[in-house]
Amino acid sequence: MKEGRKFLHFFDSEEYDEIVPESDEKKKVPPPLFQQPFPEDAPVIDLIPPDEFTIGKAPFLDLVNSRKSRRKYTSDPLNLEELSFLLWSTQGLKEVLKSGRGVRRTVPSAGAKSPLETYLVINRVEGLEPGLYRYISFTHQLLFIKKIDNAEETMGRLSFDQKFVGAAPVIFCWTAVPYRTEWRYTILSHKFIAIDLGIVSQNLYMSCEAINLGTVAIGYYEQNKLDTLFDLNTDEEFVVLLAPVGRYRKEKKLTEFFKYAKKEVTPESLQRLVGKYKRKNLVEFIVKDGNLVVKIGEFEEILTPFNELEFIGEISARAMRFEFDKEGKPEKVVVLTADDEEIELEFVE
Ligand SMILES: Cc1cc2nc3c(=O)[nH]c(=O)nc-3n(C[C@H](O)[C@H](O)[C@H](O)COP(=O)(O)O)c2cc1C
């Protein structure tokens, strides 16, 4: 791990020349291409230009406050304006430097080297055939690459079985072409490329948020299998991050789900709730360190007390509330799932 950390370091001025090798740029090697080439007669589709966008005018602070990772998408397709907007916001090209040594985009990049390419697995976009595409930022177009068999199942499987990834209408798949940055920055490049990628990913989060779409960065994917699926020459280019995008349902407000007046949470008040509550599988509740831990088989989830009888969940359950019978004994637990469904668990012992 210590070795791995070093890639995040930079250097002091005294050691810089000793450690950092002479770059190809210094050696007068011509600059690399800032867009991967493709055959002249390949099928390309025009996207909607940024000066024609009718969407994406939401106030910035609202986006900052509402952004979160969203993993559940409806089956609705995206339209071409939405896709054009997301591609422009993440990798839109503003200018090729006159020196030919880089490009300016809607996102910053170390040395304007812009080492990323955007591939899209398209499952459902109005007017587009499903398949693998690449964003051609120099002309703001989409390049159709090929069809993918069983794309939804395949992309879920290649994301370590995160099935929601495959189920999205569009999956952004960024690759890195490291030499673009290495040409100038040699061994300093890899930290810069990772930072460039984070910036692009954040722009996707924010631009999705601006047009009521949801996304999540996906770092867990099968590297070699995905590189092979995309026919990449992995000495020069490989996948570095995925991000499914889709329409999400507006979440139920927790204030609508919660019913009780706020009361102080104490270890004693939590103790009242301990027991087993059942629905098909056995669910166990354990009070631990002032939290309520829900155990479902091997899976444990910590719920933070919001109220004496109401809890906020982290992953699978958004929230829970306890309900009591006339004698004040716990009768059931109502769980608000990540899908905004309400499930009731009966108290059994
Ligand atoms: C580099 C990176 C990789 C991630 N990989 C995954 C992933 O493979 N699966 C997943 O469900 N979420 C993934 N996430 C999303 C994080 O779990 C999420 O950002 C975090 O839980 C905070 O939640 P929020 O984004 O809603 O604020 C990743 C996020 C980042 C930045």
PDBQT file of the ligand as one rigid body, heavy atoms in Angstrom, charges set to zero:
ROOT
HETATM    1  C1  LIG A 401     -13.858   6.797  -7.784  1.00  0.00    +0.000 C 
HETATM    2  C2  LIG A 401     -15.209   6.331  -7.321  1.00  0.00    +0.000 A 
HETATM    3  C3  LIG A 401     -15.579   5.003  -7.495  1.00  0.00    +0.000 A 
HETATM    4  C4  LIG A 401     -16.848   4.549  -7.088  1.00  0.00    +0.000 A 
HETATM    5  N1  LIG A 401     -17.232   3.252  -7.345  1.00  0.00    +0.000 NA
HETATM    6  C5  LIG A 401     -18.493   2.851  -7.036  1.00  0.00    +0.000 A 
HETATM    7  C6  LIG A 401     -18.951   1.544  -7.407  1.00  0.00    +0.000 A 
HETATM    8  O1  LIG A 401     -18.223   0.734  -8.013  1.00  0.00    +0.000 OA
HETATM    9  N2  LIG A 401     -20.227   1.211  -7.079  1.00  0.00    +0.000 N 
HETATM   10  C7  LIG A 401     -21.071   2.075  -6.442  1.00  0.00    +0.000 A 
HETATM   11  O2  LIG A 401     -22.231   1.709  -6.199  1.00  0.00    +0.000 OA
HETATM   12  N3  LIG A 401     -20.671   3.329  -6.093  1.00  0.00    +0.000 NA
HETATM   13  C8  LIG A 401     -19.408   3.737  -6.387  1.00  0.00    +0.000 A 
HETATM   14  N4  LIG A 401     -19.003   5.023  -6.094  1.00  0.00    +0.000 N 
HETATM   15  C9  LIG A 401     -19.969   5.965  -5.467  1.00  0.00    +0.000 C 
HETATM   16  C10 LIG A 401     -19.685   6.169  -3.968  1.00  0.00    +0.000 C 
HETATM   17  O3  LIG A 401     -20.100   5.005  -3.264  1.00  0.00    +0.000 OA
HETATM   18  C11 LIG A 401     -20.454   7.394  -3.479  1.00  0.00    +0.000 C 
HETATM   19  O4  LIG A 401     -19.952   8.548  -4.114  1.00  0.00    +0.000 OA
HETATM   20  C12 LIG A 401     -20.324   7.557  -1.969  1.00  0.00    +0.000 C 
HETATM   21  O5  LIG A 401     -20.971   6.498  -1.299  1.00  0.00    +0.000 OA
HETATM   22  C13 LIG A 401     -20.875   8.885  -1.474  1.00  0.00    +0.000 C 
HETATM   23  O6  LIG A 401     -22.240   8.972  -1.821  1.00  0.00    +0.000 OA
HETATM   24  P1  LIG A 401     -22.797  10.190  -2.684  1.00  0.00    +0.000 P 
HETATM   25  O7  LIG A 401     -22.059  10.192  -4.006  1.00  0.00    +0.000 OA
HETATM   26  O8  LIG A 401     -24.251   9.914  -2.832  1.00  0.00    +0.000 OA
HETATM   27  O9  LIG A 401     -22.513  11.451  -1.925  1.00  0.00    +0.000 OA
HETATM   28  C14 LIG A 401     -17.750   5.463  -6.463  1.00  0.00    +0.000 A 
HETATM   29  C15 LIG A 401     -17.361   6.804  -6.299  1.00  0.00    +0.000 A 
HETATM   30  C16 LIG A 401     -16.135   7.240  -6.734  1.00  0.00    +0.000 A 
HETATM   31  C17 LIG A 401     -15.778   8.703  -6.579  1.00  0.00    +0.000 C 
ENDROOT
TORSDOF 0
